[in-house]
């Protein structure tokens, strides 16, 4: 005689509210990623304008983009070196304060920007130069798709 057993549930039911919260969090994180090269250029221009507004002269160097780490190969890292130098404007705010405000703006950006290193140089009168290594994080671009 065969017995009838109800199969045990192997996975718990997903709470719709919890699922909606996870989906919203994923969307918010995705919105912080640089979507394409055009958005990257716009963000870089914004970063440069903000440095100028804080009294710095800025020159940026962009290194080739790289894939994200193994668990997240759909991400792309855009490494950027920002070379900052104080201008000749003696009425500009103190350079160190301007650097801090600029860095704070990067940290509060609506886009994913990592500050990976900072090197500051100065003279007896104060800070005169800084090199800031940044990594802008985006979605995988066409440049990484394999050719078929």
Beta strands, then each sheet from edge to edge (+ up, - down):
strand 1: 56-62
strand 2: 66-67
strand 3: 75-86
strand 4: 113-123
strand 5: 126-139
sheet 1: 1+ 3- 2+
sheet 2: 1+ 3- 5+ 4-
end
